[in-house]
Amino acid sequence: MKLLNELLGTRYPIIQGGMANIADGAFAAACSNAGALGVIAAGGMRSAGQLRQEIAICKAHTSNPFGVNIMLMHPLADEFAQVVAEQKVPVVTTGAGNPGKYMAGWKAAGIKVIPVVAAAVLAKHLARSGADAIIAEGTESGGHVGDMTTMALVPQVVDAVDLPVIAAGGIADGRQFAAALALGACGVQVGTCLLVAQECPIHQNYKVALLKAKDSDTVVTGRTVGAPVRILKNRMSREYLRREKAGADRMELEQYTLGSLRRAVLEGDTDSGSLMAGQVAGMLHEIRPASEILDQLWRDTAVRIGQMSDWTFVKEVAKC
């Protein structure tokens, strides 16, 4: 099996998650320079011009491959799709929809297309549409989530498609990375562990909240109204869940979340802001450069794989 870095031309088989309102051009460039595929998130952008500007910033700060993430339900998705084709962005990752109508234009521009999925059935459909690889994202991840866990989802997607599969959701150290490879993935996408990178542009209050988080300090809001989002527990999440349990509809619940991510990211509002984070938030202990986070993640993966190969029971199984 070829690892993801051979497909992408990166140092490590790692993609930086496209986190809306967080992953700007400078941050993507920092992650690309640190050995991953840095990804600019178009999800929180308000114009095609803003995306062009962030792509220009990224290109000015790195000569390494990078990508753009497009949420296909975004009202400007058509314009964003045209921008990445014009700019010949090396990789596009997509979510919340089917990128089929953009495939011809993107392929003509030499772009690799890697959709994010939360179910094997969608992965099969996207493979037929011309995807180059698939990101299988489990419910452990931060932000918008599906129902299946990474452990259950990844092998089923691997079996469903004849494409490279990247595991995402619940990956922050070498043990989890090694497990993803054992499940059949060729690499991983990580987001939460990079929120505490020095280069990550979120407010310091947000980072401090992540460092204080324990293993059970995330919660999924919005499942009953078809808008599940994993965030850190705070006053907003408690009020949201209280109203959700009482039967509030989606429109009423959106009053809690409208602009809440931007308040968390830009203003450091940890009470009413939406602090998107995955279940690995409890594994974050310090703020470090992205290069250190990614290097340790990869080195620890290699160590863990080496340790497993030395286990007596593994050698016994290999004899059978």
Phi and psi restraints in degrees (value plus and minus 20) as a CYANA .aco file:
   2 LYS   PHI    -100.0   -60.0
   2 LYS   PSI     122.3   162.3
   3 LEU   PHI    -103.5   -63.5
   3 LEU   PSI     141.2   181.2
   4 LEU   PHI     -79.6   -39.6
   4 LEU   PSI     -53.9   -13.9
   5 ASN   PHI     -82.8   -42.8
   5 ASN   PSI     -46.8    -6.8
   6 GLU   PHI     -90.9   -50.9
   6 GLU   PSI     -53.0   -13.0
   7 LEU   PHI     -93.8   -53.8
   7 LEU   PSI     -58.6   -18.6
   8 LEU   PHI    -117.1   -77.1
   8 LEU   PSI     -38.2     1.8
   9 GLY   PHI      57.7    97.7
   9 GLY   PSI       7.6    47.6
  10 THR   PHI    -122.5   -82.5
  10 THR   PSI     148.4   188.4
  11 ARG   PHI     -92.1   -52.1
  11 ARG   PSI     -63.1   -23.1
  12 TYR   PHI    -134.1   -94.1
  12 TYR   PSI     134.3   174.3
  13 PRO   PHI    -102.7   -62.7
  13 PRO   PSI      40.9    80.9
  14 ILE   PHI    -156.2  -116.2
  14 ILE   PSI     115.2   155.2
  15 ILE   PHI    -131.2   -91.2
  15 ILE   PSI     114.3   154.3
  16 GLN   PHI    -100.0   -60.0
  16 GLN   PSI     106.8   146.8
  17 GLY   PHI     -81.6   -41.6
  17 GLY   PSI     124.5   164.5
  18 GLY   PHI    -103.9   -63.9
  18 GLY   PSI      65.4   105.4
  19 MET   PHI    -110.4   -70.4
  19 MET   PSI      93.2   133.2
  20 ALA   PHI     -79.1   -39.1
  20 ALA   PSI     120.3   160.3
  21 ASN   PHI      47.7    87.7
  21 ASN   PSI     -16.1    23.9
  22 ILE   PHI    -142.9  -102.9
  22 ILE   PSI     -72.4   -32.4
  23 ALA   PHI    -101.6   -61.6
  23 ALA   PSI      65.3   105.3
  24 ASP   PHI    -110.5   -70.5
  24 ASP   PSI    -195.7  -155.7
  25 GLY   PHI     -83.3   -43.3
  25 GLY   PSI     -59.2   -19.2
  26 ALA   PHI     -88.0   -48.0
  26 ALA   PSI     -60.9   -20.9
  27 PHE   PHI     -88.3   -48.3
  27 PHE   PSI     -62.4   -22.4
  28 ALA   PHI     -79.6   -39.6
  28 ALA   PSI     -62.3   -22.3
  29 ALA   PHI     -82.5   -42.5
  29 ALA   PSI     -61.2   -21.2
  30 ALA   PHI     -82.1   -42.1
  30 ALA   PSI     -60.9   -20.9
  31 CYS   PHI     -89.4   -49.4
  31 CYS   PSI     -57.9   -17.9
  32 SER   PHI     -84.9   -44.9
  32 SER   PSI     -61.8   -21.8
  33 ASN   PHI     -85.6   -45.6
  33 ASN   PSI     -46.8    -6.8
  34 ALA   PHI    -104.0   -64.0
  34 ALA   PSI     -22.8    17.2
  35 GLY   PHI      94.2   134.2
  35 GLY   PSI     -29.8    10.2
  36 ALA   PHI    -113.8   -73.8
  36 ALA   PSI     159.9   199.9
  37 LEU   PHI    -110.6   -70.6
  37 LEU   PSI      85.8   125.8
  38 GLY   PHI     -90.0   -50.0
  38 GLY   PSI     122.9   162.9
  39 VAL   PHI    -151.4  -111.4
  39 VAL   PSI     105.5   145.5
  40 ILE   PHI    -103.1   -63.1
  40 ILE   PSI     110.9   150.9
  41 ALA   PHI    -115.4   -75.4
  41 ALA   PSI      97.2   137.2
  42 ALA   PHI    -105.2   -65.2
  42 ALA   PSI     -28.5    11.5
  43 GLY   PHI     -75.7   -35.7
  43 GLY   PSI     -55.5   -15.5
  44 GLY   PHI    -118.3   -78.3
  44 GLY   PSI     -11.9    28.1
  45 MET   PHI    -105.1   -65.1
  45 MET   PSI     132.7   172.7
  46 ARG   PHI    -130.8   -90.8
  46 ARG   PSI     -19.3    20.7
  47 SER   PHI    -181.9  -141.9
  47 SER   PSI     137.7   177.7
  48 ALA   PHI     -85.5   -45.5
  48 ALA   PSI     -52.3   -12.3
  49 GLY   PHI     -82.6   -42.6
  49 GLY   PSI     -56.9   -16.9
  50 GLN   PHI     -84.5   -44.5
  50 GLN   PSI     -60.2   -20.2
  51 LEU   PHI     -85.2   -45.2
  51 LEU   PSI     -62.3   -22.3
  52 ARG   PHI     -78.0   -38.0
  52 ARG   PSI     -62.1   -22.1
  53 GLN   PHI     -83.1   -43.1
  53 GLN   PSI     -63.3   -23.3
  54 GLU   PHI     -88.8   -48.8
  54 GLU   PSI     -54.6   -14.6
  55 ILE   PHI     -84.4   -44.4
  55 ILE   PSI     -61.4   -21.4
  56 ALA   PHI     -82.3   -42.3
  56 ALA   PSI     -61.6   -21.6
  57 ILE   PHI     -81.8   -41.8
  57 ILE   PSI     -64.8   -24.8
  58 CYS   PHI     -81.9   -41.9
  58 CYS   PSI     -66.4   -26.4
  59 LYS   PHI     -82.7   -42.7
  59 LYS   PSI     -52.1   -12.1
  60 ALA   PHI     -92.9   -52.9
  60 ALA   PSI     -39.9     0.1
  61 HIS   PHI    -130.6   -90.6
  61 HIS   PSI     -24.9    15.1
  62 THR   PHI    -170.7  -130.7
  62 THR   PSI     127.9   167.9
  63 SER   PHI    -125.9   -85.9
  63 SER   PSI     -15.0    25.0
  64 ASN   PHI    -108.9   -68.9
  64 ASN   PSI     143.1   183.1
  65 PRO   PHI     -80.4   -40.4
  65 PRO   PSI     127.6   167.6
  66 PHE   PHI    -168.0  -128.0
  66 PHE   PSI     153.6   193.6
  67 GLY   PHI    -160.1  -120.1
  67 GLY   PSI     156.9   196.9
  68 VAL   PHI    -150.3  -110.3
  68 VAL   PSI     115.5   155.5
  69 ASN   PHI    -121.0   -81.0
  69 ASN   PSI     110.0   150.0
  70 ILE   PHI    -141.2  -101.2
  70 ILE   PSI     101.9   141.9
  71 MET   PHI    -102.4   -62.4
  71 MET   PSI      95.7   135.7
  72 LEU   PHI     -91.5   -51.5
  72 LEU   PSI     -31.9     8.1
  73 MET   PHI    -106.9   -66.9
  73 MET   PSI     -24.4    15.6
  74 HIS   PHI     -84.3   -44.3
  74 HIS   PSI     117.2   157.2
  75 PRO   PHI     -82.1   -42.1
  75 PRO   PSI     -38.8     1.2
  76 LEU   PHI    -124.0   -84.0
  76 LEU   PSI      -2.9    37.1
  77 ALA   PHI     -76.2   -36.2
  77 ALA   PSI     -60.0   -20.0
  78 ASP   PHI     -81.7   -41.7
  78 ASP   PSI     -62.4   -22.4
  79 GLU   PHI     -88.8   -48.8
  79 GLU   PSI     -60.7   -20.7
  80 PHE   PHI     -82.2   -42.2
  80 PHE   PSI     -60.9   -20.9
  81 ALA   PHI     -80.4   -40.4
  81 ALA   PSI     -58.9   -18.9
  82 GLN   PHI     -89.0   -49.0
  82 GLN   PSI     -58.9   -18.9
  83 VAL   PHI     -82.0   -42.0
  83 VAL   PSI     -67.7   -27.7
  84 VAL   PHI     -85.5   -45.5
  84 VAL   PSI     -51.6   -11.6
  85 ALA   PHI     -88.9   -48.9
  85 ALA   PSI     -64.9   -24.9
  86 GLU   PHI     -80.7   -40.7
  86 GLU   PSI     -61.1   -21.1
  87 GLN   PHI    -103.5   -63.5
  87 GLN   PSI     -25.0    15.0
  88 LYS   PHI      30.9    70.9
  88 LYS   PSI      29.8    69.8
  89 VAL   PHI     -82.0   -42.0
  89 VAL   PSI     113.3   153.3
  90 PRO   PHI     -80.5   -40.5
  90 PRO   PSI     -57.9   -17.9
  91 VAL   PHI    -158.7  -118.7
  91 VAL   PSI     120.5   160.5
  92 VAL   PHI    -142.8  -102.8
  92 VAL   PSI     107.5   147.5
  93 THR   PHI    -125.7   -85.7
  93 THR   PSI     126.9   166.9
  94 THR   PHI    -150.9  -110.9
  94 THR   PSI     137.3   177.3
  95 GLY   PHI    -167.5  -127.5
  95 GLY   PSI     145.0   185.0
  96 ALA   PHI      38.1    78.1
  96 ALA   PSI      29.8    69.8
  97 GLY   PHI     130.8   170.8
  97 GLY   PSI    -193.2  -153.2
  98 ASN   PHI    -131.5   -91.5
  98 ASN   PSI      99.5   139.5
  99 PRO   PHI    -102.8   -62.8
  99 PRO   PSI      -7.3    32.7
 100 GLY   PHI     -71.4   -31.4
 100 GLY   PSI     -61.2   -21.2
 101 LYS   PHI     -90.3   -50.3
 101 LYS   PSI     -34.6     5.4
 102 TYR   PHI    -118.3   -78.3
 102 TYR   PSI     -29.7    10.3
 103 MET   PHI     -77.4   -37.4
 103 MET   PSI     -67.2   -27.2
 104 ALA   PHI     -79.7   -39.7
 104 ALA   PSI     -65.6   -25.6
 105 GLY   PHI     -85.6   -45.6
 105 GLY   PSI     -60.4   -20.4
 106 TRP   PHI     -88.5   -48.5
 106 TRP   PSI     -61.0   -21.0
 107 LYS   PHI     -85.3   -45.3
 107 LYS   PSI     -57.9   -17.9
 108 ALA   PHI     -82.4   -42.4
 108 ALA   PSI     -49.1    -9.1
 109 ALA   PHI    -107.6   -67.6
 109 ALA   PSI     -18.0    22.0
 110 GLY   PHI      58.6    98.6
 110 GLY   PSI       3.4    43.4
 111 ILE   PHI    -110.6   -70.6
 111 ILE   PSI     114.4   154.4
 112 LYS   PHI    -103.7   -63.7
 112 LYS   PSI     114.5   154.5
 113 VAL   PHI    -134.0   -94.0
 113 VAL   PSI     102.6   142.6
 114 ILE   PHI    -150.1  -110.1
 114 ILE   PSI      75.0   115.0
 115 PRO   PHI     -94.6   -54.6
 115 PRO   PSI     132.8   172.8
 116 VAL   PHI    -118.3   -78.3
 116 VAL   PSI     111.6   151.6
 117 VAL   PHI    -150.2  -110.2
 117 VAL   PSI     137.7   177.7
 118 ALA   PHI    -139.5   -99.5
 118 ALA   PSI     -11.6    28.4
 119 ALA   PHI    -174.2  -134.2
 119 ALA   PSI     126.4   166.4
 120 ALA   PHI     -86.6   -46.6
 120 ALA   PSI     -53.2   -13.2
 121 VAL   PHI     -82.4   -42.4
 121 VAL   PSI     -58.0   -18.0
 122 LEU   PHI     -89.9   -49.9
 122 LEU   PSI     -57.3   -17.3
 123 ALA   PHI     -79.2   -39.2
 123 ALA   PSI     -61.4   -21.4
 124 LYS   PHI     -83.4   -43.4
 124 LYS   PSI     -61.4   -21.4
 125 HIS   PHI     -86.1   -46.1
 125 HIS   PSI     -61.9   -21.9
 126 LEU   PHI     -91.5   -51.5
 126 LEU   PSI     -50.7   -10.7
 127 ALA   PHI     -82.5   -42.5
 127 ALA   PSI     -60.4   -20.4
 128 ARG   PHI     -88.9   -48.9
 128 ARG   PSI     -43.3    -3.3
 129 SER   PHI    -100.9   -60.9
 129 SER   PSI     -30.6     9.4
 130 GLY   PHI      91.9   131.9
 130 GLY   PSI      -5.5    34.5
 131 ALA   PHI     -81.4   -41.4
 131 ALA   PSI     127.6   167.6
 132 ASP   PHI    -108.8   -68.8
 132 ASP   PSI     -44.7    -4.7
 133 ALA   PHI    -183.5  -143.5
 133 ALA   PSI     151.7   191.7
 134 ILE   PHI    -151.5  -111.5
 134 ILE   PSI     115.1   155.1
 135 ILE   PHI    -119.1   -79.1
 135 ILE   PSI      96.9   136.9
 136 ALA   PHI    -117.8   -77.8
 136 ALA   PSI      88.5   128.5
 137 GLU   PHI    -127.8   -87.8
 137 GLU   PSI      98.1   138.1
 138 GLY   PHI    -101.5   -61.5
 138 GLY   PSI     147.3   187.3
 139 THR   PHI     -89.6   -49.6
 139 THR   PSI     -29.7    10.3
 140 GLU   PHI     -89.2   -49.2
 140 GLU   PSI     -34.9     5.1
 141 SER   PHI     -90.3   -50.3
 141 SER   PSI     146.1   186.1
 142 GLY   PHI    -108.4   -68.4
 142 GLY   PSI     142.3   182.3
 143 GLY   PHI      57.6    97.6
 143 GLY   PSI    -167.6  -127.6
 144 HIS   PHI     -88.7   -48.7
 144 HIS   PSI     109.0   149.0
 145 VAL   PHI    -150.5  -110.5
 145 VAL   PSI     141.2   181.2
 146 GLY   PHI    -119.6   -79.6
 146 GLY   PSI    -177.2  -137.2
 147 ASP   PHI    -122.4   -82.4
 147 ASP   PSI     -51.5   -11.5
 148 MET   PHI    -103.1   -63.1
 148 MET   PSI     125.4   165.4
 149 THR   PHI     -97.0   -57.0
 149 THR   PSI     138.8   178.8
 150 THR   PHI     -79.5   -39.5
 150 THR   PSI     -62.2   -22.2
 151 MET   PHI     -78.6   -38.6
 151 MET   PSI     -58.4   -18.4
 152 ALA   PHI    -104.4   -64.4
 152 ALA   PSI     -55.4   -15.4
 153 LEU   PHI     -94.4   -54.4
 153 LEU   PSI     -68.8   -28.8
 154 VAL   PHI     -77.0   -37.0
 154 VAL   PSI     -71.3   -31.3
 155 PRO   PHI     -83.9   -43.9
 155 PRO   PSI     -50.0   -10.0
 156 GLN   PHI     -92.3   -52.3
 156 GLN   PSI     -55.1   -15.1
 157 VAL   PHI     -90.2   -50.2
 157 VAL   PSI     -60.3   -20.3
 158 VAL   PHI     -77.5   -37.5
 158 VAL   PSI     -61.4   -21.4
 159 ASP   PHI     -93.5   -53.5
 159 ASP   PSI     -44.2    -4.2
 160 ALA   PHI    -104.1   -64.1
 160 ALA   PSI     -45.2    -5.2
 161 VAL   PHI    -150.2  -110.2
 161 VAL   PSI     132.4   172.4
 162 ASP   PHI    -121.0   -81.0
 162 ASP   PSI      35.1    75.1
 163 LEU   PHI    -157.7  -117.7
 163 LEU   PSI     139.3   179.3
 164 PRO   PHI     -81.8   -41.8
 164 PRO   PSI     119.2   159.2
 165 VAL   PHI    -139.7   -99.7
 165 VAL   PSI     111.3   151.3
 166 ILE   PHI    -127.9   -87.9
 166 ILE   PSI     110.5   150.5
 167 ALA   PHI    -108.7   -68.7
 167 ALA   PSI     120.7   160.7
 168 ALA   PHI    -163.8  -123.8
 168 ALA   PSI     129.7   169.7
 169 GLY   PHI      82.6   122.6
 169 GLY   PSI      90.7   130.7
 170 GLY   PHI      60.5   100.5
 170 GLY   PSI      10.6    50.6
 171 ILE   PHI    -142.6  -102.6
 171 ILE   PSI      95.7   135.7
 172 ALA   PHI    -161.4  -121.4
 172 ALA   PSI     -29.5    10.5
 173 ASP   PHI    -165.9  -125.9
 173 ASP   PSI     159.9   199.9
 174 GLY   PHI     -84.6   -44.6
 174 GLY   PSI     -49.8    -9.8
 175 ARG   PHI     -83.6   -43.6
 175 ARG   PSI     -64.2   -24.2
 176 GLN   PHI     -92.1   -52.1
 176 GLN   PSI     -56.8   -16.8
 177 PHE   PHI     -83.9   -43.9
 177 PHE   PSI     -66.3   -26.3
 178 ALA   PHI     -81.5   -41.5
 178 ALA   PSI     -58.1   -18.1
 179 ALA   PHI     -83.9   -43.9
 179 ALA   PSI     -60.2   -20.2
 180 ALA   PHI     -81.7   -41.7
 180 ALA   PSI     -61.2   -21.2
 181 LEU   PHI     -85.8   -45.8
 181 LEU   PSI     -58.1   -18.1
 182 ALA   PHI     -84.6   -44.6
 182 ALA   PSI     -49.2    -9.2
 183 LEU   PHI     -96.3   -56.3
 183 LEU   PSI     -28.6    11.4
 184 GLY   PHI      89.9   129.9
 184 GLY   PSI     -20.3    19.7
 185 ALA   PHI     -91.8   -51.8
 185 ALA   PSI     133.4   173.4
 186 CYS   PHI    -120.1   -80.1
 186 CYS   PSI     -20.9    19.1
 187 GLY   PHI     155.6   195.6
 187 GLY   PSI    -193.7  -153.7
 188 VAL   PHI    -155.4  -115.4
 188 VAL   PSI     137.6   177.6
 189 GLN   PHI    -133.8   -93.8
 189 GLN   PSI     111.9   151.9
 190 VAL   PHI    -146.8  -106.8
 190 VAL   PSI     127.1   167.1
 191 GLY   PHI    -155.2  -115.2
 191 GLY   PSI     -77.1   -37.1
 192 THR   PHI     -77.1   -37.1
 192 THR   PSI     -63.4   -23.4
 193 CYS   PHI     -86.7   -46.7
 193 CYS   PSI     -39.7     0.3
 194 LEU   PHI    -110.1   -70.1
 194 LEU   PSI     -27.3    12.7
 195 LEU   PHI     -84.5   -44.5
 195 LEU   PSI     -45.6    -5.6
 196 VAL   PHI    -118.4   -78.4
 196 VAL   PSI      -2.7    37.3
 197 ALA   PHI     -91.5   -51.5
 197 ALA   PSI     125.7   165.7
 198 GLN   PHI     -77.2   -37.2
 198 GLN   PSI     -55.3   -15.3
 199 GLU   PHI     -99.9   -59.9
 199 GLU   PSI     -32.9     7.1
 200 CYS   PHI     -87.2   -47.2
 200 CYS   PSI     109.3   149.3
 201 PRO   PHI    -103.0   -63.0
 201 PRO   PSI     -10.3    29.7
 202 ILE   PHI     -90.4   -50.4
 202 ILE   PSI     137.1   177.1
 203 HIS   PHI     -80.4   -40.4
 203 HIS   PSI     129.0   169.0
 204 GLN   PHI     -78.5   -38.5
 204 GLN   PSI     -55.2   -15.2
 205 ASN   PHI     -80.2   -40.2
 205 ASN   PSI     -58.3   -18.3
 206 TYR   PHI     -82.1   -42.1
 206 TYR   PSI     -67.0   -27.0
 207 LYS   PHI     -82.7   -42.7
 207 LYS   PSI     -61.5   -21.5
 208 VAL   PHI     -82.7   -42.7
 208 VAL   PSI     -60.7   -20.7
 209 ALA   PHI     -81.4   -41.4
 209 ALA   PSI     -58.8   -18.8
 210 LEU   PHI     -85.1   -45.1
 210 LEU   PSI     -62.5   -22.5
 211 LEU   PHI     -86.9   -46.9
 211 LEU   PSI     -47.1    -7.1
 212 LYS   PHI    -104.6   -64.6
 212 LYS   PSI     -33.8     6.2
 213 ALA   PHI     -85.2   -45.2
 213 ALA   PSI     123.9   163.9
 214 LYS   PHI    -124.2   -84.2
 214 LYS   PSI     159.8   199.8
 215 ASP   PHI     -82.9   -42.9
 215 ASP   PSI     -48.1    -8.1
 216 SER   PHI    -129.1   -89.1
 216 SER   PSI       3.1    43.1
 217 ASP   PHI    -112.8   -72.8
 217 ASP   PSI      -5.3    34.7
 218 THR   PHI    -133.1   -93.1
 218 THR   PSI     138.2   178.2
 219 VAL   PHI    -167.8  -127.8
 219 VAL   PSI     131.4   171.4
 220 VAL   PHI    -122.0   -82.0
 220 VAL   PSI     100.2   140.2
 221 THR   PHI    -119.9   -79.9
 221 THR   PSI     134.3   174.3
 222 GLY   PHI      63.2   103.2
 222 GLY   PSI     -10.3    29.7
 223 ARG   PHI     -82.5   -42.5
 223 ARG   PSI     -59.2   -19.2
 224 THR   PHI     -90.8   -50.8
 224 THR   PSI     -37.1     2.9
 225 VAL   PHI    -132.7   -92.7
 225 VAL   PSI      -4.4    35.6
 226 GLY   PHI      53.5    93.5
 226 GLY   PSI       5.1    45.1
 227 ALA   PHI    -156.1  -116.1
 227 ALA   PSI      40.2    80.2
 228 PRO   PHI     -92.5   -52.5
 228 PRO   PSI     107.9   147.9
 229 VAL   PHI    -156.7  -116.7
 229 VAL   PSI     108.3   148.3
 230 ARG   PHI    -112.6   -72.6
 230 ARG   PSI     106.5   146.5
 231 ILE   PHI    -159.8  -119.8
 231 ILE   PSI     147.8   187.8
 232 LEU   PHI     -91.8   -51.8
 232 LEU   PSI     125.2   165.2
 233 LYS   PHI     -87.3   -47.3
 233 LYS   PSI     113.2   153.2
 234 ASN   PHI    -179.0  -139.0
 234 ASN   PSI    -191.2  -151.2
 235 ARG   PHI     -81.0   -41.0
 235 ARG   PSI     -61.6   -21.6
 236 MET   PHI     -81.6   -41.6
 236 MET   PSI     -65.2   -25.2
 237 SER   PHI     -84.3   -44.3
 237 SER   PSI     -57.6   -17.6
 238 ARG   PHI     -85.8   -45.8
 238 ARG   PSI     -63.5   -23.5
 239 GLU   PHI     -87.1   -47.1
 239 GLU   PSI     -60.2   -20.2
 240 TYR   PHI     -79.7   -39.7
 240 TYR   PSI     -70.2   -30.2
 241 LEU   PHI     -86.0   -46.0
 241 LEU   PSI     -53.2   -13.2
 242 ARG   PHI     -83.5   -43.5
 242 ARG   PSI     -66.4   -26.4
 243 ARG   PHI     -89.8   -49.8
 243 ARG   PSI     -56.3   -16.3
 244 GLU   PHI     -82.4   -42.4
 244 GLU   PSI     -64.2   -24.2
 245 LYS   PHI     -83.0   -43.0
 245 LYS   PSI     -51.1   -11.1
 246 ALA   PHI     -98.6   -58.6
 246 ALA   PSI     -24.6    15.4
 247 GLY   PHI      79.4   119.4
 247 GLY   PSI      -3.3    36.7
 248 ALA   PHI     -81.4   -41.4
 248 ALA   PSI     126.2   166.2
 249 ASP   PHI    -104.8   -64.8
 249 ASP   PSI     155.7   195.7
 250 ARG   PHI     -82.6   -42.6
 250 ARG   PSI     -59.7   -19.7
 251 MET   PHI     -82.5   -42.5
 251 MET   PSI     -62.8   -22.8
 252 GLU   PHI     -85.7   -45.7
 252 GLU   PSI     -61.2   -21.2
 253 LEU   PHI     -88.3   -48.3
 253 LEU   PSI     -48.2    -8.2
 254 GLU   PHI     -85.8   -45.8
 254 GLU   PSI     -37.3     2.7
 255 GLN   PHI     -85.1   -45.1
 255 GLN   PSI     -47.1    -7.1
 256 TYR   PHI     -98.1   -58.1
 256 TYR   PSI     -52.1   -12.1
 257 THR   PHI    -120.4   -80.4
 257 THR   PSI     -32.2     7.8
 258 LEU   PHI     -80.5   -40.5
 258 LEU   PSI      94.6   134.6
 259 GLY   PHI      54.1    94.1
 259 GLY   PSI     -13.9    26.1
 260 SER   PHI     -92.3   -52.3
 260 SER   PSI     -52.9   -12.9
 261 LEU   PHI     -87.9   -47.9
 261 LEU   PSI     -63.0   -23.0
 262 ARG   PHI     -83.6   -43.6
 262 ARG   PSI     -55.9   -15.9
 263 ARG   PHI     -83.4   -43.4
 263 ARG   PSI     -59.3   -19.3
 264 ALA   PHI     -88.9   -48.9
 264 ALA   PSI     -65.8   -25.8
 265 VAL   PHI     -91.4   -51.4
 265 VAL   PSI     -66.7   -26.7
 266 LEU   PHI    -111.4   -71.4
 266 LEU   PSI     -57.2   -17.2
 267 GLU   PHI    -122.7   -82.7
 267 GLU   PSI     -32.5     7.5
 268 GLY   PHI      52.7    92.7
 268 GLY   PSI       7.9    47.9
 269 ASP   PHI     -99.0   -59.0
 269 ASP   PSI      81.2   121.2
 270 THR   PHI    -113.3   -73.3
 270 THR   PSI     -20.1    19.9
 271 ASP   PHI    -115.0   -75.0
 271 ASP   PSI     -73.3   -33.3
 272 SER   PHI    -127.8   -87.8
 272 SER   PSI     -18.9    21.1
 273 GLY   PHI    -103.3   -63.3
 273 GLY   PSI     140.3   180.3
 274 SER   PHI    -116.0   -76.0
 274 SER   PSI      83.6   123.6
 275 LEU   PHI    -112.4   -72.4
 275 LEU   PSI      60.0   100.0
 276 MET   PHI     -84.3   -44.3
 276 MET   PSI     111.0   151.0
 277 ALA   PHI    -185.1  -145.1
 277 ALA   PSI     130.0   170.0
 278 GLY   PHI    -108.0   -68.0
 278 GLY   PSI     157.3   197.3
 279 GLN   PHI     -88.5   -48.5
 279 GLN   PSI     -32.0     8.0
 280 VAL   PHI    -102.7   -62.7
 280 VAL   PSI     -16.1    23.9
 281 ALA   PHI     -74.4   -34.4
 281 ALA   PSI     -53.5   -13.5
 282 GLY   PHI     -88.6   -48.6
 282 GLY   PSI     -26.7    13.3
 283 MET   PHI    -117.7   -77.7
 283 MET   PSI     -18.1    21.9
 284 LEU   PHI    -113.3   -73.3
 284 LEU   PSI     108.6   148.6
 285 HIS   PHI    -148.8  -108.8
 285 HIS   PSI     -32.6     7.4
 286 GLU   PHI    -179.1  -139.1
 286 GLU   PSI     138.4   178.4
 287 ILE   PHI    -112.7   -72.7
 287 ILE   PSI     104.8   144.8
 288 ARG   PHI    -160.0  -120.0
 288 ARG   PSI     143.9   183.9
 289 PRO   PHI     -81.7   -41.7
 289 PRO   PSI     129.0   169.0
 290 ALA   PHI     -76.8   -36.8
 290 ALA   PSI     -55.6   -15.6
 291 SER   PHI     -81.7   -41.7
 291 SER   PSI     -58.2   -18.2
 292 GLU   PHI     -90.5   -50.5
 292 GLU   PSI     -60.9   -20.9
 293 ILE   PHI     -81.4   -41.4
 293 ILE   PSI     -68.2   -28.2
 294 LEU   PHI     -91.4   -51.4
 294 LEU   PSI     -58.8   -18.8
 295 ASP   PHI     -84.5   -44.5
 295 ASP   PSI     -64.6   -24.6
 296 GLN   PHI     -86.0   -46.0
 296 GLN   PSI     -58.4   -18.4
 297 LEU   PHI     -78.0   -38.0
 297 LEU   PSI     -65.6   -25.6
 298 TRP   PHI     -92.6   -52.6
 298 TRP   PSI     -63.0   -23.0
 299 ARG   PHI     -83.4   -43.4
 299 ARG   PSI     -61.8   -21.8
 300 ASP   PHI     -86.5   -46.5
 300 ASP   PSI     -51.2   -11.2
 301 THR   PHI     -83.7   -43.7
 301 THR   PSI     -66.1   -26.1
 302 ALA   PHI     -82.4   -42.4
 302 ALA   PSI     -60.5   -20.5
 303 VAL   PHI     -83.4   -43.4
 303 VAL   PSI     -65.3   -25.3
 304 ARG   PHI     -83.0   -43.0
 304 ARG   PSI     -62.1   -22.1
 305 ILE   PHI     -83.7   -43.7
 305 ILE   PSI     -60.8   -20.8
 306 GLY   PHI     -83.4   -43.4
 306 GLY   PSI     -60.3   -20.3
 307 GLN   PHI     -83.7   -43.7
 307 GLN   PSI     -61.0   -21.0
 308 MET   PHI     -84.9   -44.9
 308 MET   PSI     -55.5   -15.5
 309 SER   PHI     -88.2   -48.2
 309 SER   PSI     -38.6     1.4
 310 ASP   PHI    -112.7   -72.7
 310 ASP   PSI     -30.3     9.7
 311 TRP   PHI     -86.7   -46.7
 311 TRP   PSI     116.9   156.9
 312 THR   PHI     -78.5   -38.5
 312 THR   PSI     -63.9   -23.9
 313 PHE   PHI     -86.1   -46.1
 313 PHE   PSI     -50.0   -10.0
 314 VAL   PHI     -85.1   -45.1
 314 VAL   PSI     -61.4   -21.4
 315 LYS   PHI     -86.8   -46.8
 315 LYS   PSI     -57.2   -17.2
 316 GLU   PHI     -85.9   -45.9
 316 GLU   PSI     -62.3   -22.3
 317 VAL   PHI     -81.8   -41.8
 317 VAL   PSI     -60.2   -20.2
 318 ALA   PHI     -82.1   -42.1
 318 ALA   PSI     -45.6    -5.6
 319 LYS   PHI     -96.0   -56.0
 319 LYS   PSI     -42.3    -2.3
